[in-house]
Amino acid sequence: MPWLTPNQVIEAILCRKECFLDLPTWRPIGFPVDETYQQPVETLFDHLTSLPNILISLGEIDATSIPSSSCFSLLERATELRERLIIWREDPCYASLFQTISEVTQASLFPIHIRYTSAHAARLLCTFSASMILLHRIISQLSSSDAPGLEIENKMFAAQICGSYDYYKECSPLGYKTMSFSLKAAYLVVTAREKREWIVSKVEEIERYGVDRGTEINTTWDQDSFFDLLRMRKV
């Protein structure tokens, strides 16, 4: 079934559950998808299988303790994954697939709307941006120095995700789980109340659609619980 394994990876990220797909015995398994996108899909989600386990490790770290070897090790893992994702995004082999067009609209909240070469490209690039938002937050928590550049990048990623929503709607029913995940990540960055309310309404709309299609998703989105994804353990 197309996109089954990417959806499992996303579920593991959202629920902060150990991802068995990160085990070496699972890595050779391919992800069925349109042949044009086979390689970028496999490569991206092969990288992302390690993200759920990074989130689990973050939750196991004592937020009140002095930075330890476990903190440094986790920072290295998160930084290394970020570097691999950047290499994936900048791979010249995918340049033509990942071309986008930005359109200025009259929308008051997110006036820049983005169009992609295909629904597959939109899902991949939004998933990439959402994952980078999470990694940047993790790196900022674990790093001893301020990282204002990462927060600036996160704002750009969040704007890209929200500006992709209209294109996503045109391509429905494809990719509702990945778009829901991406909007939730954007919510972590956006601070304006009206923008957050807009994101919540779109996530609820997407997840209602998923339930109508027989997908088991939790339509009651607890934003506080989602923030817990990026919190260290408190004692």
N, C-alpha and C positions, 0 to 999 in steps of 0.2 A: 504494500500500500504506500503510495507516494507520501513523503514527509512524515511518516510514522516515527522514525528515529529522531529527526530534529525536534519533533514535538515532545518526545520523551526527554530530550536534553533540556528543553525549555521548562517542562514540568519540574524537573529535578532542580533547576535554578530557582524557580519561584517558591518551591516548597523546602528548599535547602535540605535536600535529601541526597545521600551518597549516590553517585551515578555509576552504575555497574559498567556503562559503556566506556568508562575511562580505563578499564582493565585491559591489559595487552591482548587477551584472548578475543576481545570484541573489536579491536581497532581495525582489523582487515575487512570487516563486513561493510559492504557498500550501502549507500543510501539511494534507493530507487527514485529517480527524478528525471525530468526531461534531459536528454543526452547533452544538449548544449550547456546545461548548468551542472552536470554531474560532478565535474572536478571542483568548481568553486563551492558547491554545497558540501561535498565530502570533506574538503579541506577546512572550511569554516567550522563545521560541527565536530570534526575531529578535534580541533583546537578547543572548542567550547565544552567538550566532555569533562575537562578539568576544572571548569568554573564552579560547578556545584560543590565540589570537594574543597575548593578554596574558601567558599562561603561557610561551609561547615567548620573548617579550621578557624576562621575568624570568630565564629560564635563560641568556640572553645577557649579562646584567649581571655584571660582575666583583664578587664579594662582598668582595674585599680592597681595592677602590678607594674613594676619597673620593666621596660622593654627587655624581652628575653631572647634567647636563641630561636624560640619558636616564632616570635614576631619577625625577626630578621629572615628566617627561612620562608615564612609566608609572604613577606614583602618581595623576596626574590621570585617566588612562584608567580605572584600577581604581575610583577614587572615583566617577567619572561613571557607570560601569556599575552600581555599587552603588546609586546614587541612582535610576537608572532602574528597577532591580529593586524597590526599595522602593515607588516610585510604582505599578508594576504590581501589587504585592501589596495595596496599599491602595486600589486603584481600586474605588469604590463599585458599579460595574457588576457586579463579580464577588463581591460580599459574600454573596449567597445561595448561590452555587456553592461558596464556600470556607468555609462554616460547618463547624465540627468539634465533636465531643463527646468530652470526656476522661473516661475511666473508671479508677477506682482498683482495682487488682487485687492479688492476693497474690504476684505475681512479685517475686522478690528483687532482680533487677538493674535492671529498668525497669518499675516498678509502674504508671506512668501509660500506659494504652493509648488510642489516638486513633482515632476513627471519623470518616469523611468522608461527604460527600453522594454520592460516586461514586468509582470507580477512577480516572477521569480527574483528579478533584480531588486525590486522594491523590498521584498521580504528579507533578502540577504543583507542589504545595506541598512535596513532598519534594525535588524538583529545585531549587526556589527555595532551600530551606534549605541544601542541599548547596553550591550555587553561592555563597551568602552566606558560608559557612564558608571556602571557598577565597579569596574576595575579601578577607575580613577578615584572613586570614593574609598575603596579599600586601601589603595596606595597612600592617599592623603591621611587616612587614619593611622597607618603603620609607620609613615615616614616621620623622621624627627624634624624635618624642615618643611616650611610652608610650600604649597604647590599651587599658587594662584593660576598658573598656566593651564593646569588640568581642569580647574573649574570653568575657565573661559571656554575650553574645548567642550566641556559638558554642556554648556549653554548652547553652543552651536549644534551639538548632537541632538539636544532636546528640540530645538527649533526645526531641525531637519525631520525628525520623527513626526512632530505635530503637523508640519507642512506637507507630509506625505499622506495624511488621512484621506483627503478627497480622492487621490489616486487609488488608494486601497479600496475605497467604496466602489469605484468603477470596476475593480477587479474581483469584487466579492463573487462567489464565496471563498476565494482562495486566501489562505494565510491569516485567518482570523486569530488564531492562537499566537502567532508571532507578532501580529500588530498589537494585540492586547498586552503582551509582554513588553513591547517597545514603548507603548504609551505609559505603562506603569513605571518604567525606568525614567522616562521624561518627567514624570510627576515628582521624582526625587530632586530634580534640578529646578523646576519652575516654582517660583515663590508667590506670584501674584494670585490673589484669591480667585479672580474671574477665570484665569487660565487653568488653575487647578480644578475648578468646577467643570470647565469644558472637558478636561482630560477624563475626569471621573464619569461624566455623562457618556463619553465616547467608549470608554472601557465597558461600562454597563451595557451599552447598545451592542457592542461586539460580542460580549459574552452571552447576552440573551440570544443572539443569532446562533451561537455555537450550541446552546441548549436546544434550540428549535431543530437543529440538524442532528440531534441525538448524541452530542458530545457532552461528557460529564465534566462540567466546569463549575466552579463556585461563583455564582452570580453576585454574592454579597462580598464586595471587595473591602477588606479591612485595611485602610491605608497605614494605620499604626503597625499592624503586623508586617506589612511589606517593608516598612522602614527597619523592622527588626532584622531583615536580611543583612543589613550592613552595620549591625551593632555587635560589639564585643560582649562577652559574658560579664554580668555584674554580680558581685558577691557582697 
